[in-house]
Amino acid sequence: MVFHSSLYLYLRRLNKGWIGTVRRGQFSVSVKKMDFYLWFVRNVIGFVRKVNFFGRESLSPFFTNPDVFRRISELNKKANRLVIRLVCEPNSGYNRLMIYNWQQTDWPEFKYDLESVEDILFSFAERMGHVSGLLKGLPEGTQTEAMIDMMVSEAIKTSEIEGEYLSRQDVISSIRKNLGLSQNTAHVKDKKAEGAAELVIDVRDTYAQRLTQDKLFSWHKMIMKGSRGVKIGSWRTHKDPMQVISGLMGKKKIHFEAPPSEFMPEEMKEFIRWFNGTGPGGSNEIKKPPVRSAIAHIYFETIHPFEDGNGRIGRAISEKVLSQGVGRPILLSLSRTIEANRNSYYDALKAAQRSNEITPWINYFVNVILDAQVNTEEQIDFTLKKTKFSDRFRDQLNKRQLRVVLRMLEEGPKGFEGGMSAKKYIAITHTSKATATRDLQDLVEKGAFILSGGGRSTKYQVNLP
């Protein structure tokens, strides 16, 4: 098959409703599997010149037959997608054809087999009931603290996955302020922390609403607070390829290349249509929330519609799916689970973006969701213990001791890595060695700390009930 390099213009015109002429010329490429669609473009559509393809009154009886018309419309759509992507992309060569899922003719018609995850899907439903029971068993104030702990974890970890490290205190302050739980009007210095907090709150508050372009733009503006040199609140438009790259200059390795920027409006229109159509009550409802969450994530991450922030918004979309599926804001931190083994996350993404058969991806992501549920149960238990500890010791500790205890509890159920030592105590409180030693001994005597080791190896951990 030989095509002129201006075929791209031809297809753009075709999309607007009239037919140009395919000419032989300078650009050639071998596409063995796609001969039928290419033949369709050159021969079938070629018979219908300079007419409104979708204006039935302009077509012969053959083309106005509803079944024939529908089939030709489907083939026309596939032909446009195929030839633009496989023939007309700048700098494309045979060795790059069909590498990524979005370049294949079945995009975005994902295929998968749920047999391998049926047990996990059952466990998801079972654990949802368990988590709900645990939460309801907490005092009202502790329920709120558990919710805040999960949102703080999600805001911080979703940013850490992308290499951004937020001020934990600013995240907490922003979340409490947005929830109306703090009268402190102090200025939040870390704008990115403020934006991350706004995102996790908005995802919970608007979970039941339909997804829209404006909502995605709003989320993007939130997480891009304080960013410069990035197109914010709109789809990317740059002409350079959107690539996921590792390695130094001259030795870079391309892990993935997303669709060209000019495809963004149409791709995202189709994604939003799919998202709303597969939700509860939708025309193509996917009844298993973890499966829909997995598909939504790989679908969005493949399109990669923004210049930056796609990972964070993609994970927010996955959480929105789960909340819609269970009918309430879900108490979960996907990002905390993903961040704990981010290499597995990137490896799974990379593999899934090579094919539209995504069974392995669904298997991976559903397991991530299940692990996140386990983490949620641990976090609820930890929050309850933390509340009991605070109730017991709050009035017995001086400011230095309280500061150290709070810092240690920030690490969550996994505990303070390496334990507390006199050296760390001094670094946190900026006090003398003698004072640090005295404070630590006092914490042990009161039962707030437990001691392990001895001499220079002496370590302390919070003695949670």
N, C-alpha and C positions, 0 to 999 in steps of 0.2 A: 504494500500500500504506500503510495507516495502522495504527499499533500503539500500545498503551498503554505508558506509560513504565515500568510494572512488568514488562515482558517479560523484563528481565534476570533477575528472580527466577524467572520461569517456566522459563527455560532452565537456570538452576542446578538447579532441581528435576528438569528433564528429564535432566540429566546424572547425577542420583542414581538414576534408574531409574523415575520415574513421571511421568505427563503432567498438566500443569495446563491452563489454558484461556487461549487468546489472546483478548484483549479489544480492542475498538476504543477509541480515546481520544485522548490529548493529543499524542503524539509521532509525527511523520510524517517520512518521508524517501523520496526517489526513488532506487531502485536498479534501473536498467533491465536490466542483464545478469543479475541474480540472481533474477528473478521465479520461475524454476523451483524454486530452493531455498526461497524464501519460501512458495511454494505448497505445497511438500512439508511444511513445518512446520505450516501452517495446516490443511491438508486431509488428507494421508495420516496423519501422526502424530496428528492430531486425532481420527481414528476410533478410536484405541486409547487410551482414557482410563483413568487410575488403575490401570494394570497394570504389571507389571515388564516393561519393553520387551525385556530380554534373557532373560527367563524363558520359554522356548519353550512350556512347558505351558500358559501363560496366553493364548496367541495362537491365532488361527484357523489352519486348515491353510494358507491363503495365506501367512501370515507365517512359518510354520514350515518352509516349503520352503527348503532350505539356500541355494540360489542367490538366491532372493528375499530371504531374511533377510540374507545377506551384503551384497547391494546396498543394501537399506534401511538397514543399519547404517552403510555408508559415506556414504550421503546424509544420514543423521541427524547424523553427525560433522561433515560439511561445513556442514550447516545451522546447527548450534550455533555453529561457529566464525564463520560469516558473519554471523549476526544479532547475536551478542554484539558483534562488532567493528565492524560497519558501522551498527548501529542503536542499540546500547545504550551506547556509550562516552560518558561525560560530555563535554559541550561539543563533540560532533562535529557537523559540518554537512556539507551536500552538497559544499562545496568541499574538504573534507578526506578524503572517501571515496576509498579505493583509491590513496592517495598512495604508501604504503610496501608493500614486498613482503609483510610479515607480515599485512597487511590483506586480501590477495587470496586468492581461494578455492583457488588451487593451492599456497599455502604449506603446507609447505616442500618441495614437489616441484620441485626445481631442474631446469631444462632447459639443455642446452649442446651445442655442436658442437665436437668436438675436431680437426676438420680443420686449422684454422689454427694449432694448436700441436703437431702431430705431429712436426715437425722439432725443436722445442724439447724435447719429451719424449725424443726420441732423444738429443739432446745432454746432457740430464740424466743418463741412464744411462751415457753415454760418460764424462762428467766425474766421475761417482761412482767409476768404475774408475781414472781418472787421479789423483784426490785420494787414493784408497786407496794407490795405488802410491807417490805422493810421500811419504805419511806413513810407509809401511813402509821407505822408503829413509833415513829419519832415524835417528840414534842414539836409543836408548831415552829418555835424558834429554831430548833435544830434542823427541821425540814428546810427552812430557808437557807441556813448555813450550808447544808449539803448541796443545795441547788447552786449557790454562789461558788462553792468549791469546784463543782464540775464546770461551770462557765469560765472561771478563772483558768482552770487547767486547759480547757479547749482553746481559749484565746491565746495563751502563752505557747502551747505546744504546736498549734497550727502555724504560728509564726516561726517557731524554732525549726520546723521542718524545712522552711524556706531560707534558713540561715539568719533570721532576725530574732534578736533577743530583747524582750520587752521588760520594762520596769514592772515587777510584780505588784508593787504597792500602787502604782498608777493604774494598773488593770483593775485591782480590787476597788480602789476609790471610784473609778469610772463606773464599774458595774453597780456598786452600792448606790451611787448617786443616781444612775439611770433607773434603778428600781425604786427610788424614793426612800431608801433605807439610811441615808446619811444626810445630815444637815451641814456637813463640811463643804464649803464652797471654794476651798483652796484650788488654785489653778493647777491642772494636771500638766506636768512638763513634757511628758512623753506622748506626743500626738499619735504615734503609731499604736501605743497602748490604748489610748482613748478610742481610736478607730476600731481596733480589734474587739474591744469591749462592746462597742455599739453594734458590731456585726453579730456577735453571739446572742445579744439580747433581741435584736430584730429578727433573727432566724427563729427564735422561740415565739416571739409575739405574733409573727405573721405566718406561722407554719401552715395554716389552713387556707391561706390565700393562693390564688393561681399565680404561677410564675410569669413575670412579664419582663420585657426588655428594660423598662424603667427601674424595676426592682433590682435587676442585676447591675445596672449602672449605679444605682444608689449604694449597693454593697461595695462596688469597686471604689467609689469615692470614700467610703468609710475606711477601708484598709489601706488606701493610698494617701491618707492624711500625712502631711509632712514630707511627701515624696516630691522630687523634682526631676525634670527631664523625661517624664513619662506621661503619655496620653491618658488622662483620667476621665472615667465616666462615659466611655464610648468604646466601640470596637476598635481594634488596631487597624491602621491604614497604611503602615509603612510597606515599602516594596521589597525590602530585604526579607529573606526566608526567616520564619519563626522556628528556631531550632533549639533543641535541648542539647547542650554541649558540655563536655568535660575535657580536661587537659590544657596544657599551656599553649601559648601562641606557637603555631607551626607544628604542634603535635595534637591538635584538637581532635576529639572523637565525637561524631554526631550520633546521638542516641535516638533522636526523633526529629522529624520535620513536620510541622503542622500545615494544614491547608493554607494557601496564599491569602493575604489579607483581603483581596477583592471578593473572596468567597464568604466572608464573615456575615454580612447581612442575611444572605440566603440560608447559610448553614445554621445560624442562630435562630432564625425564624422557624426552621424545621425542628430544631432541638426543643424550642419552647412549645411548639405544637405537640411534639412527642411527649414532653414532660407532662403537660396538662391532660393529654389524652390517655395517659397510662395511670393517672392518679385515681383515687377512690371515686367511683361513679363515672369515670371516663369511658369513652367509647372503646378504648383498647386497654382497659384496666389490667395492670399486673398485680395480682392479689397477694403476692408475697413481698412485703416491704424490703427485706434485705436484698432480694434479687433486683428489684427496681432501683434500689439505692446503688448497687454495684454497677448496673448498666448506666445509670445517670452519670456516675462519676467517670467511667471510661469514655463515654460519649462526649461529655463536656471537656475533659482533659485533652482529648484528641483534637477537638476543634481549636482549643487554646485561643479564645477570642480576644483576650486582653494582652496588652504589652507586658504586664506584670500582674501578679496576684491570682493567676488562674488556679493554682493549687488550693489556696485558701477558700476561694469561692466554690471550687469543686467539692471540697469537703463540707462546706455549708449547705450546698445543694443535697448532698447525701444525707445530711442530718434532717433537712426539711422533708425528704422522702420518708424517712423512718417515722418522724413525728406525724406526718399525714397518715401513714399506715396504721399507727396505733391510736390515732384520734386525740392526741394530746402532746404537748412538748416533751420530747423524750429526754430522760436524764442519762446522758451518755457523753463521753469524750472520745470520738473516733481518733482525733489527732494525737491524743496521749498514747494510744495503743500503736498508732502508725509510727510515731516519733521514736518509740522504744526500739524499733527495728526498721528504720527508714530505708536501709538498703534493700530489704525484701520488698518494700512498697515500690521502689523505683524499678526493681527487676521485674516485678509483676506487671507494672504499667508498660514497660518496654516490650515485654513479650506479648501483651494483649493488643498493643497497637500495630501488630504485624498481621492480624487476621480478624475477621468479623465472627469467627467461631470463638466465643469467649468463655467456654466452660471453665478452663483453668482460672481465669480472672474471677469469675463469680465464686468459685471455690475459695480462692484466696480472700476475697473481700468479705464474704459471709463469715469466714472464720475470724477476720478482724473485728467484725461487729460483735461476734460472740465473746471474743476476748475483752472487748470494751465493756460488755455487760458484766463480766466477771470483775473487771476493774471498778465498775460502778458499785457493785456489792461491797467490795473492799473499802471503797471511799466512804460509803454510807456508814459502815461499821467504824471506820476511823473517825469520821465526823462526830459520831455519838461518843466515842471514847475521849476525843479532844474536848467536847463540851463538858463531860464529867470531870475531866482533869482541871479544866478552867474553873469550874464551879468550886472545886475543892481547894485549889492553890492560889486563885487570883489575888486574894487579900493577904497572902503570906509571903509573896515575892517582892523584892525591890525592883526598881526600874531596869537595872542591868540584867537581873535574872529573868525578868519577864521578856525582855528584848531577845535574849538568847533562846529561851523556850519557844517563842513565836517563830524565830528563824528556823529552829529545828523542825517544828511542826509543818512549816511550809513545804517540806519535802514529801509530805503525804505518807501513805501507808508503808512505803518502802523504807522509811526511816532516814535519819541523817547519816549520809555516807561517811564511814570511818569513825562515827561517834564524835562527841564533843571532847575537846582536850583543853588544857589550860592555855595553850598557844592560840587556839581558835577563839577561845573565850575573850582573850585580850584583843584579838583582831576585830571582833564584833563590837565590843563595848568600849574599846580604847582606854582600858583601865590598866592598873599596875599588875604585876605578877602576883604580888601578895594578896591583893584584893580579889583577883580571879580565883586563886586557890581557896580563899576563905568562902567566896560565894558558891563555888562548886561543892565544897564540903558541906555547906549549909543545905544545899539542894538535896544532897544524899541523905542527910540526917532527917530532913522533913519528909522524905519518901518520894520527892518529885523526880529524882534521878536515880538510876541504878548504875552501879560501878562494875567495870570489867577490867581485867589486867592489873598491872601494878608498876610502880616506878615510872619510867619514861613511856611505858606502853599503856598507862592508865587512860581509859576512855569512859565516857558517860553517855547514856541514852535516856530519853524521856520515859518515865515509868507510867505508861498508859494503863488504865484499869482493864 
